[in-house]
Amino acid sequence: MAEPPEEPSPQAVPQPYEPGYGLYQPGYGPYDDQIPDPTHQMLAIQNAKALLLKSSTTSGLNLYDHLANMLTKILDEQPTNVVDIIETISRDVKWTQFRRKMDTLRDEHEILPTFEAAEKRKALFLKANGEGEEEIEEEEIGETSLPNVMETAFYFEQAGIGLSKDESYHIFLALKKLISVQPVPQTCRFWGKILGLEMNYIIAEVQYGEGAEEEETEEEEPIEEEEKGMTEFEDEEEEEEKDEPPKSTYKPPPTIPKEENGTGANKYVYFVCNEPGNPWVKLPPVTPAQIVCARKIKKFFTGRLDAPIVSFPPFPGNEANYLRAQIARISAGTQISPIGFYQLSEEEGDEEEEGERDIYEENPDYQPIPVAEMVDSLSSWVHHVQSILMQGRCVWLNPFQKSEEEVEEEEEEKADEQDDVQQEIGPPLLTPLSEDEGIQNNPAWTGQTSTNLIPEYAVAVLQSNRWPGAYAFASGKKFDNIYFGWGHKYSPENHNPTLPPPVQAEYASGPEITETNDPTLEEELAFKAAQEAALSTAEEEEEEEVEDDEEEDEDD
């Protein structure tokens, strides 16, 4: 039989007024068979509860409430293996009772980015309430220029290309809003998405009919007036000066005019926005100077159209102009279609001789090409967008061509200048991809099928190696082009910026511009003495001549 524990010393036994009194009283021990005294038992319970209710001087909590909250949490959640996670439960209960020290001022309401994006896209899901608008929409359902973005996204998704379904649908609604706000275009297409460091660009390609788009006039008049004022001021200063400096004979190269709206590189109009739901911004027409300079630089986009382009050579414009130039270059090199889908217009006739090679139409007798043939042979695809010449235009223009009046005045100069000008001729429209120049040992395009398991339902997909991010698909009589990338052309070597021109050589030294040395004092005295002697001899000769004249007069 086990021996009962030793009773504590009288000094360790709590007094009646202290918590814990009665725990060591006779008859209350765990080994006592006698029934404890109820008075002592109640007093012990009260003292134990008082001990548990004693608040902590650090946190202000007490063990009684903490245990009660722990038991409530355990009974409510009923976790398994409670004894193993009792410490975690205790920590969680303490954490729920944590209170931050806050002042009486209210915190500013924080708007989450997801909420802001939802508010911007909310307008895309709203319908027009006007009855007249609904009737017009019902009448023009069959003739709408709105593209089926979701269908195009489905075909590209077969090859693992494209955006998420949510973003594609938002772009679909944004294009619908663009058509409703702008004049009704002839065609509208989702061109692609160009990535930026801060924001991205979602690009829509629009083509208007004849006379639907108003030509934009560039605001160059104030600049011309300022230049005139400066030239007049300089002329006045030159008249005041007696010794006019030599005038420069340098003549800057003539500026090449941009192609008219609806032709060449400006055949299409492009609208951009950073996110679906943001307002669409129309990009300005591109100029040959911007295209030529864009070929010499490589800049990442920021996502802000008004951002400056700091580069060498200096780019004539801001990021909106640079974006428009890159879109023109990408479109000219990557917009392709199956051979035979388009045919040159028969109504062109003499227009082709004048250089208008961008007129084509759909072939009603087109027969789809098998997918395997389109993937294996690049001759099954053609370019249906004009290539851009080194001049920066799709149609070459003689920069020294002048009017009849100027020809009569400057016939000789014109003959000398035109001898050095050579006309540029680009590849004709609907040129097969097999004629594209490769990149070192790699072809310009890579073809593949969307799946090899079910070839009868596969989609032919082509990827551009010259412009990474440009793709095209074809399935039956359906095809489309799209671009997702940074807007940069692939270069086998690292990009080397254009070096500044060499320093101009010094003017040839000669006796007419060489500065003479200062004379010494002896040389100056000798020079003065020689001058005085010359003056004296000249005076003596004059006097002698006068005397001779007087003598001759007296003789007469």
C-alpha positions, 0 to 999 in steps of 0.5 A: 500500500502506497504511503500518503504524502507528507503534510506540509509544514505549518508555515507553507499551509495557507491561512483562511484569508489566503487563496488555496486555503483548505487544500491541505486540510484533513479529510480533503486529501486525495487519499482520505476516505473521509467525507470532507467538511462542506464548509472547508470545501466551499472555502477551498473552491472560492480560494481557488477561483480567486487565484484563477481570477487574479489578473496579470500585471502585464497583460491585464488578463486572468487565467480563469477567463482564458481557460473558459475561452479555451474550453469554449473554443475547443467545444465549438470547433471540436478538433482532434488530438486536443492535448497536442494542440493545446498550446496553439489554441492558447496562443490563438485565444490570446491573439483574438483578445489583442487590442491595438492602441488607437486614437480617436481619429478615423483611419482613411478608407483604403480603396483596393486595386481590385475595387478600382479596376472593377469600377473602371470596367463597370461601364463596359457591362452597362447597356444603353437605355434608349429605345432608339439606340436598341432599334438601331443596334437590332437593325445593324447586327448583321453589318457590324464591324465588331470582331469576335475576339472570343473566337479568335482567342479560342483558336490562339488558345489551342496553341497556348497563345493569348490572354486569360478569358476574363481579359479577352472578354473585357477587351471584347467589350472595350472594342464594342464601346470604341465602335459606339463612340467613334464613327462607324469604321469599316473594319475593327480588329484587336491588334495585340498588346505591347508590354511596358515598364509601368503600364501596358498598351492594348491596341485596336486597329481601325479602318475607316471608309472613304471620307469618314475620317477627317484629315488632321492638320499639324499645328506648325503655324506658330513655329513658322511664325517664330522662325520668321520673326527670328530670321527678320531679327537676324537680318536686321542685325546683319544689316547693322554690322559692317563686316558680314560673316560668311554665309553657310552653303550647307543645304539640309536634306529635304523632308519627306512628307508622310503618306496620306491617311488611308494609304501606305503606313497610315492605311489604318488608324490605331487606338490604345488604352492601358486597361479595358475600361480606360478611354481609348486614345487615338495615335497620330499618323506616322511620318517617314522620319519617325520610322527611319529613326525607330530603326536605329534605336531600341527603347522600352515603353513606359505606358505613358503616351506623353513620355519623352524618348531620350535617344541618339539619334534624337527621335522626332516625337514622344512615346505615342509617336514611337509606339505608332512607328513600331506598330507600323513596322510590326504590321508590315513584317508580320501581317500574313494570310493564307495564299489565295485568300486575298487577290489583287483588285482588278480595278487597279489598272493604271494605279499600280504603275503609280505605286498604289499596291495596297488594294486587294480584296477577298477571293470568293473562290478560295479553297482552304489549304490542309493544315499539314501543308501550311505548317511545312511550307512557308509558301502557303502564306503571303504578306497582305500589308505593304513593306516599308522602304528604307525611305520610311514610306511604302510608296517611294517619293522623289524628295527633289521633285519640284513644281514647274515654276521651281524647275524653270528657275533651278534646272541645273541644280535639279539635274545635278541632284537627281543624278544621285537619287535612286528609286527604291522598289520593295517586294510586291504585295502578297509575296510568299513568306518563303522569300523572307530573309532568314536570321543567320541560319534560322528561318524567319518563321516557325510553323507548328500545329496546335496538337499532334494527337488529333491532326484532323482538328488541329490549327496551323500556327506560325510564329515570327522569329524576326519579331518575337511575339507575333503569331498567326493562325489558320483553320479552314477559311478563318485566320488572324494575326496577333502580337504580344510582346515588348515591341522590339525586333530580334537582333542576333547581336546586342543592340549597339546605339549609333555613334555620334559623328566624328569631330569636324576637322579644323580649317586649313591653315594658310597665310591669309588666316595666319596671325603674324607675330607682334613686332619688337620695339626696334622694328617699330622705331625703324618702321616709323622712321621709314614712314617719316622719311617716305612722308618727307620725300613725298612732301619735297616732291610735291613742292618741287612739282608746284614750283615747276608748275609756277615757273611754267605759268610765268614763262607763258 
